[in-house]
Amino acid sequence: MNTLLKNIHDFMKNEQIDCLLVNSTNELLVEYNSLAENSRYNLTGFTGSTGDAVVTMDSVYLFVDGRYHIQADLEVNHALITVIKLQSDEKMIDRMREIFPENSVLGVVAKKNSQSRVELLQKYFSVKLLNDDPAQADFELQKDNIVDIELAYTGLSFDTKLSKITDDLSYDDAIILTNAEDVSYLFNKRDFSRPYESKISAKAIVTKSGAEYFTRDRFFDFETKLKSLTGKIYVDKKSINAYDYSIVNSNAAALSENPLQKMRAIKTDNELEHYKKAFEKTDLALRSVRNFIENNQDISEFDISQKLEEEFIRFGAIGLSFKSIVAKDKNSALAHYSKSSKDEIIQDGSLILIDCGAYYEGGLATDITRVFVKGEPSYLQKKVYTIVLKVFLNAFNYKVTPETSGFDIDSLARKIVAENATDGFVFNHGLGHGIGISVHEYPPNLSNNEIAKVQLKDNMCFTIEPGLYNQEYFGVRLENSCYLQNGKINSFVKMNYEKKLIDYDLLTEQEKAWLSDFEVL
C-alpha cells in the first residue's frame, strides 16, 4: 500500500489537486463491484460493498455507513487510514465539508462518479474531473454470457417496455441508459456467469425507432454513437457517470424521473408469481441448513456457508444473489460480515446469523435473514431476538395508505427500538430496501433517508429487516422480503421463527396474534 500511496501522491502533485476521491465502484456505478475493480479496496483493504475514500497529502480517510463500522475497524491499517463512521442520518458530503477546507481542489474520476454527485461536490469544492484512476489495479474484463428471460417470468416483452418509455419521445431524441439493471430489465436479458449478480454489464441508447445495448467490450462504440446523436439526449444524472455526461453535455436533458426505474419498481403479476416460487425454494434451502446446524457437532461458519450454497443449488438456484453472511456470536454484530471462517466453530449456546439469497431462472434476487442458536439460548439472546421480532411485526403490519412511504415505516421501527432500548445494542442501518434484478434496488427504500420519502405502491417488493447489534456480544437481524398488494404488506418469506429464542412476555397480545400468522418452530 505504501508504494500505491506514493504513486497517488505523485499523481496528485502532477494534477495539482489537494484531495483525491477513491471509489468502490466501476464505470457502471454498480454497488457490488468485484474487488479486482474496486480502487477503494485496492487502497484500503476494506472489503465492504459500499464506502469511498479520500486521500490527502497527509491522510487517507475511509467513509463507511453503520453496516460497516466494525468491519472497517477490523480490516484497515489504522496507522495509515482514518475510518469516518457515518451515522444513519449523516451523508458523506457533510463530513467531507467538516474535514476538508472549502474550495479544496478535489480530484474526481469522471467515469466512477455520477453526474449528480459531481454537481453536489462542485457546490463545496473545486472539482477537477480526471480521466485516469491512480488507485485502480490492473484487471481483465470477464467474458459475457447473456441469456434471454422468458415472457412467462417478465410479464412484459421488450417491445411493450420500449413503447411505454418512448411514447412521448420525438424521432430525433434519445434516452441514454447507463444503469445495468435498467438495461437488463428493458431487454429482458441476464448474465448469470458472474458471482452474485444477474444483470448484464451494459449501457443502452433508446430512440423512437428502437434500442441497442453495448456491453463493456463495446463502450467505444457506445461513445461514438453518443457523439452522433443530434436531438435531445435524456439522461438520469443519478446513474450516468460524469464522463458519459460530458460527451452529451450540450444536448443533455435531465430526466425528472427515470422511466425504467419506475417501471421495474412495480413488479408485474408474472414477476410476483416467479418471486413466490423462488422464495419457496429459498425457504427450503435455509430450513435444510437450520436442520444441519441442529443435528451436527463441531461445524464451522465455513461449513454452514458451504452447505447453504449446496442446498440452494439442490433446490434449483442458478447462483447466489450475494455472498452469504454466516456469522456466529460477535461476528454477527458485523452487519455485512462475509468471512465465514473455518476457525469459528459452533459451540453450545452459539448464536448464528444467516443472511442469504439466490437467483433462479427469472433472474430476480431473493433475500432473507434468520438467526439460530445451538442448544439453549441465554436470557440476553432471547431478549434481543424478541425485540427485533417485535419491531418486524409492527413494521410488517403497518397500516399502509396511498400516502405511506418507506420513511414512515422506518420511523415506526425506530420508535419501537427506542421504547425497548437494550444497553449497548444499536440499530444502525435502514429498515429495508427494494429487491429485483439486484438484491438492493431503488425505489422503494425503507430508511430515515430522504430517498425513502417515496410513496409505496402496489406490486413494489422490498425487505423489512430490523436489527440490533453489540460488538461485545452479538447481533440479531430478522429479514423478510415482502410485497405490497391492495394496500397490504405480504411476505414472500415463509421461513419459521425460532420459538426457543422468543420471550413471549415481551410481546403484546396484538404482537402475539400477528406472530401466529407465521410458523414458529
Sequence and secondary structure as in RCSB ss.txt:
>XXXX:A:sequence
MNTLLKNIHDFMKNEQIDCLLVNSTNELLVEYNSLAENSRYNLTGFTGSTGDAVVTMDSVYLFVDGRYHIQADLE
VNHALITVIKLQSDEKMIDRMREIFPENSVLGVVAKKNSQSRVELLQKYFSVKLLNDDPAQADFELQKDNIVDIE
LAYTGLSFDTKLSKITDDLSYDDAIILTNAEDVSYLFNKRDFSRPYESKISAKAIVTKSGAEYFTRDRFFDFETK
LKSLTGKIYVDKKSINAYDYSIVNSNAAALSENPLQKMRAIKTDNELEHYKKAFEKTDLALRSVRNFIENNQDIS
EFDISQKLEEEFIRFGAIGLSFKSIVAKDKNSALAHYSKSSKDEIIQDGSLILIDCGAYYEGGLATDITRVFVKG
EPSYLQKKVYTIVLKVFLNAFNYKVTPETSGFDIDSLARKIVAENATDGFVFNHGLGHGIGISVHEYPPNLSNNE
IAKVQLKDNMCFTIEPGLYNQEYFGVRLENSCYLQNGKINSFVKMNYEKKLIDYDLLTEQEKAWLSDFEVL
>XXXX:A:secstr
 HHHHHHHHHHHHHHT SEEEE SS TT  SS  GGG HHHHHH    SS  EEEESS EEEEE GGGHHHHHHH
S TTTEEEEE  TT  HHHHHHHHS TT EEEEEGGGSBHHHHHHHHTTSEEEEES  TT          EEE  
HHHHSS HHHHHHHHHTT  TT EEEE  HHHHHHHHTEEE SSTT  S  EEEEEETTEEEEEEGGGHHHHHHH
HHH  S EEE TTTSBHHHHHHHGGGEEE SS HHHHHHHB  HHHHHHHHHHHHHHHHHHHHHHHHHHH SS B
HHHHHHHHHHHHHHTT SEESS  EEEEGGGGGSTT     SS B  TT EEEEEE EE TT  B  EEEEEESS
S  HHHHHHHHHHHHHHHHHHT    TT BHHHHHHHHHHHHHHT  TT B  S SEEE SSSSSEEEEEESSSG
GG SB  TTBEEEE  EEEETTTEEEE BEEEEEETTEEEES    B GGG  GGGS HHHHHHHTTS B 
